[in-house]
Amino acid sequence: MRGFLASSIGVTCAAALALPLTLPVTTATAFPAPSAAAGTRAADPSVQPGIPGSTQSLPLVPLAGERAEGAPGAQGLPRRDVRRFSLVGVAWDDPDTELHGRVQVRTRAVGTGAWSGWQDVETHNADHGPDPGTSEHSSGRLRGATAPLWVGDSDGVEVRVLPETSSRTAAPLPSGLRLELVDPGRADTARGADDDPPLTGPLSAETTAASEANALLAPLGATKIPALDRADTEDEMFVLRAPELTAEQLAEPYIGPRPGITTRRGWGADESLREKEFLYTKQVKVAFVHHTATGNNYTCAQAPSVIRSIYRYHVVSMGWRDIGYNFLVDKCGNIYEGRAGGVAEPVMGAHTLGFNHDSMGIAVLGTFNSTSPPTATVEAIGQLTAWKLGLFGGDPGGKTYLKSGGGNLYKKGTNVRLNVISGHKDGFLTDCPGELLYGKLGSIRSQASSLQGRP
């Protein structure tokens, strides 16, 4: 490890003659217009050559009769054939308008041709997103949306949006409702793994930049950042964080061994979709744990496809600059890099509305309101938080303060005392991360503290 660090530093220093001294950063600048691929809203968008994935965006229409389920003002689409997709959601024009009602979808599986039963889509998704007052929030591209739902490889769909009714009066639905159908892309079949993203060919400028953000942790273009033992992790921390380390950290570096992390290239991110600049906050004081509410009907081999779908949904359908989460964890305990900018850096996400500054968001793929998270997943969260919080001197079993940027639980400017490892619901009135995952946070805090070597 020491040899790798030294060689990496040498390569980085030599490259400084040709590259900027710092990664591209923005904190309050206007963003450039999205690329044609990111901004496509037509029902049949073109796909950038060599980059998998596409989004079909279909306007909803008024429903009547049996299809409306007796709900005045219902909207949807009758059964229809569509291009292949694997993830579905509903978006609308105004990000500050909430959908008060029920969204249900039925899908037809590729291969068998069988139609699913009606599946509910989580409508309360306004608790995620960039903080009010930030450049990402005021970009003019944000849209309201449900949580996305993973349905697997499908080529037919039916949807209905039923407004809440009170005393026979239906609540108005948001304007501009559209069904978003996301195809994460097909695999490079030559690699022999149907769910692996293609990794052949030269690196694009955007892929190079995302990979360079992890230059001291893995070679350029790496698909995986390897795990380290405790001693090598401490050595690495002194390299990565030397100027910012406190006297306490220098005397007693409480940090857990770095876990293995699949990079953005490893899960096949289309780097042309995101904003080019990286956005950073000052430090990482709190780790917020989430669930993606995408359902649990995926295999671990499909996890990269699920992540590519969520990424595309966040950027193309919702108008965010990048995927909202800093890290994602699947049901097998595999850890994935989320928002670009470097896994060891304080990258600002869009995961906990009002508390994205000085925090990170870890999202578990799945829904955990009535399903318990797997042991491997819980342990992976403990390993990740022990390492990442340790880089910034965070005590996983402790408490700290964050200032609210505004939300439905704490008004803007409120100093809020939070657990260093918190659930999304601790910062916003929401069910996320699901009751059964939230109930595991105590054991996650204990495990992370132990991995850091704290008494």
N, C-alpha and C positions, 0 to 999 in steps of 0.2 A: 504493500500500500504506500509506504513512504517513497519507494522508487517511482510509483505511478504518479503520486502527487508532485514530486520534483520534476518529472518529465513533463507533466501537464502544465505546470507553471512555466517551465522553460519554453514550451511551444506557444503558450499564451503570450508571453512577453515578446517572443520573436515576431508573433503575428501582429503585435501592436504597431509595427512599422507600416502595416497595410490596412489595419482595421481601426475603428474608433476605440478610444480608451474605455468607454463605457457602453453598456447596452443601450439601445434606443429606449428612451423613457418619456412618458408624458404624464403630467399631473393635472393640467387645466387647459390644454390646447384643444382647438377644434380638430375633429377627426376628418380625414379625407373621405370622399364618397366611397361607399362599398364597391367592390368589384362587380362585374356583370354577373358572375356566378353567385355571389352572395346576395345580390339584389333581385334575382329572378323571382317573379311572382306569377308567371304564366302557368297554365295547367300542364304544359309540356316544355319545361325549361331544358336548354341544352346543357350537356355535362362537359366540363373542361376536359380535353383529351388527357388520358392517363390518370385522371383523378376520379375515383369512384364516388357515387352518391348523387342524389337529386332530390328535389322537393316539388311535389304537386300541391298547388294551392287553389282550392275549389270553393267558389262562393256558395254559401248556403241559401236555400230558398224557403218561402213559407210552406208549412205543412198543414194539411187539412184532413178531416175525417179520422179514420183509425190510426193513421200515421202520427197524428198530433196527440194521441192518447188523451183527448179531451182538454188539452191545455191551449187556451187561446194565445196566439202569438208565437206558437212553436215554429222552429225552423229546423232544417236538416236537408238530407239528400236521400232519395230512394236508392235501393240496391243498384249498383252499377259496376261495370268492368272498369278497371283502372290499371295503370302501369304498376309494376311490382313495388311494394313498400313493406316496411317492417315496424314502423312507429307512427302513431297517429296523435293528433291534438287538434284543438280548435283555437284560433287566434281572432282578434278583433282590433279595431283601429286605435282606441284610446287606452293607453296603459294604466291610466288612473281610474278607469271604470271596471267594476267587478261584475262578474257574471253570477247572478242570483238565480239558480235553477239547477237542472240536472242534464248532464251530457252523457249520452250512451252511444256506443258503436257496436256494429257487427262486422266481422271480416271473413273473407273466404280464403282458406289456406291454399297456397300453391301446391300442386301435386295431387292432393286428395280432392280438392274442389269442395270440401265441407265448409259450411258456414258455422261460425261460432254463435253462441248465445249473446244476448246483449251484455256488454261490459261497461261499467261505469268509469268515466274519466274524472280524475280529481279536478274540481273547478277552482278551488281556493289555492291560487298560485301566486298571488300578489305579494306574499311574504318573501319571495325571492326577487333579486334584482339589484341594480346599482343604487347606491345611496342618493337620496334627494340632494340637489345642489352640485352633484359631480358632473364632470363633462360627459361621462357615459350616459347619465340619466337625462341630460339636456341635449343629446345629440339630434333629436328630432326623428330618430328611426325606431324608437321603442314602440312595441305593441303589447296589448294585453293578451293573455293566453292561459289556457288550462295547463295543468301538468301534462307531459307527454305520456303515452301508454305504449309499451312494447307489446306487439301482437304477433311477431314472427313473420316469416315470408308470406305475403298475401297479395292477391290481385283483384279483389272485389271488396266493396265497402258499402255500408249503410250507416247513417248517423242521424240522431235526433237530439235537439236541444229544447228542453221543456222548461219554460220559465216558472219560477215560484209563483204560487197563487195565494191570495189572501182575500177572503170574502168575495170570491169569484172574480177578483181583479188580478190580472197577471202582471208581474213585475216586468218592466221593459227590458228586453235583451240588449246587449251592447250593439252598436252599429258596426257594419262591415264584418260580420261573422264569416269565417272561412275555415274549411277543413284542410289541415296540413298533413300531408302524407309523405313521410320521409323514407327514402331508400338509402341505407348506409353504404351501399355499393357492394359489388360482387368481389370475390377474392381472386388473387392470382393463382389460378388452379395449378400452375406448374409447381407451386410450393407444396401442394398436396394437403392443404388445410383449408376447408371451405370458408372458415370465418376469419382467417388471417388476412390483414391488409397487404396489398402489394408493396414490396420494398425494393424493387429493382429500379435501375436507372440513376442518373445523376441527381444530386440534391438541388432543389429549387432554392432561390435566395431566401424565401420565407422559412423553408425547412432548415436551412443552414443556420439562420438566426435563432430559431427555437432550440436547436441542438447546441449551439454555442453558449446558450444561457446555462448549460450544465457542463461546461468544458472542463471544470476541475473535478467532476465526478465520473465522467465516462467519455470515451472517444467520440469524435464528431460522427454523427449519423447513427449512434448506438440506439438499439431498440430496447435496451434494458440497462438500468443503473444497478450494479451488483450490490448485494448486501455486504456489510463490513462487520468485523468484530468490534468489541468495545474499545480496545486500545487504538485501532486504526481510526475509529470514529472520532476519538478525542484528538488525535493528530490532525485529522481533517478539519475539525472545528477551529483549531488554532490557525489554520491557513485561511479558511473561509471567513471567519469572523474576527480576526486578530484586532483590527482597529476598534471594534465595538465591544469587546469582551470586558466585563466588569471585573473588579478585584476578586469578588466571590467566585466567579467562573474560572479565573486563572488559578485560584487556590484549590477549588474543588469543582471540576467540570462535570456537573450532573447532566449526563446525556445518555440516552439509550443507543444501542447499536443501530447503525443505519440499516433499514430494511431494503430489500430489493424493490425497485420501482420500475414499472413499464413506462417508457417515455411516450411522448406524443407520436413520435415516429413508429414506436412499437405498436400502438393501437390504430395507426393509419390516419392521423389527422390531416385533413386537407388544409394546409397552412395558408392557402390563398383566400380562405373565407374570413379569417380574423383580421382585426386591425394590425397594422405592421408594428406599431410601437407597443412596448410593454408598460404596464402601469403598476407602480409600486406604492406601498404604504411604508411607514417607518419601521415597524417591528411586528412580531407576532406574539401577542399577549394572551389571546384566547383561541381555542380550537372549537368551532361549532360543528356538531355532528348532525347530519341530515340523512333522510332517505330520499331517493329520487321519485318515489311514488309511481314508478313505471311498471309495477307488477313484478312477480317472481317467476314468471314463465320463460326463463332463459337458461341456457347452459353456460358453464364457465367458458367454453370455447366460443360462445357467442358474445361474451362481454365486450370485446373490442368493437363489435358491430353496434351494440347497445350504446356505447360511449360515443361512437361516431354519429349516431342518430341524435343523441341528446345535444351534442356539439352543434350539429347542423340546425336543430330546432331552436336552440338558444340564439344562434347568429342570424339565420335566414328568416325564421318565422317570428322571433321575438325582437330582433334588432339589436342584440347585445354585441359587444366588441369581440367576445370570445366565449367559450364555455364558462359558466358561472362559478363552478366549483374549483378549488385548488387541487384537490385529490379525489379520486374515486376508488372504491373497494368493492370487489365482487363477492359472490357467495362462497367462493373457494379461498378467500383471504388474499387474493392478488391485489396489489396496490398499483394505481395508475396515476401518472402525472395529469393534472387538469389544465387550468389556465396557463398559457405560456409565459415565460419569464425566468424560469429556473426553479427547481424544486427546493433549493436551499435558500431562496430569496423571499422577502416579504411581499409577494405578488398580491395586489389587491383584486379580490374576486367580486362576484355579484351573487352572493349566496344567502346573506342574512340582512334583509333590508334594514338600514339604519346602523348596522354594526360591521360594515365591511372594512373599515379602517382598523389597522393594528390587529387583524384577526386572520384566520384561515378557515375555509369550509371543506369538510370531508363528507362526501356523499356516498352512502352505501346503495348500490344498485338493488332496487327492490322496494317493497311496501311492507311495513312492519307494524301496522295497526293491530292485526290479529295473528301475525306469523312471527315466530321468534327468529332473530338473526342467528345464523350458524356460528358455532364456536370459533371457527377459523376466521370469520369476519371480525368478530369482537376482538380477538387477539391481534389481528392486523391493525386495527385502529389503535390499540394500546402501543404497538411497536412504532407506528408512524408518529403518534403524538409524543412518545418518549424521545424520539430523535428530533423532530422539528421544533417542538417547544424547547428542548434542551439547547438548541443552537442560539436561542434568544433568552436563556436563563429562566424559562418558565417552569414552575412547579406544578405538575399535573394534578396534584391533590390540593392545591391552594386556590385562593381567590384573588381577583384583581378588579380594576375599574376600567370601563370603556365609556366614552361619551357618545350618547345616542345621536345619530344623524337624522332621526325622525322616523316614527313608525306608529303602529296602533297600540303598543304597550308602553312605550316611553316617548315623551315628546322630545323634540330636538333640543340638544344642549344638556340633557339630563346625564349626570354621572351615575352610572349603573354598576353596582357590585355584582360580579358574575364569577361562577366557577371557571377556572382556567380551561377545563374541558366542560363545555356546556352543550346542551341540546338547542336546536333552532328555536324551540318554543320558549326558551329562557330569554330570548331577545325580541320575540314577536309572538303575538297571539295566534297560534297555529297548532295543528296536530303533529307536525314534523318534529322529530324523526320517527314518529309512530310510538305508541305506548310501550311496546315490547323492546324496541331498540333503546328508547329513553331509559328504560329500567336497567339497562346494562351499563350505564355510564359510571356508576359507582365502581364496578369491577374494572372498567377500563382505566379509571383514575388510579386505582390501586396497582394494577399491572404496570402502567406507564411509570409510576413513581418507583416501583421496584426495579424496572429496567434501567432507570436513571441512576440507580444506586443510592437512593435516598434512604435515610434511616427510618 
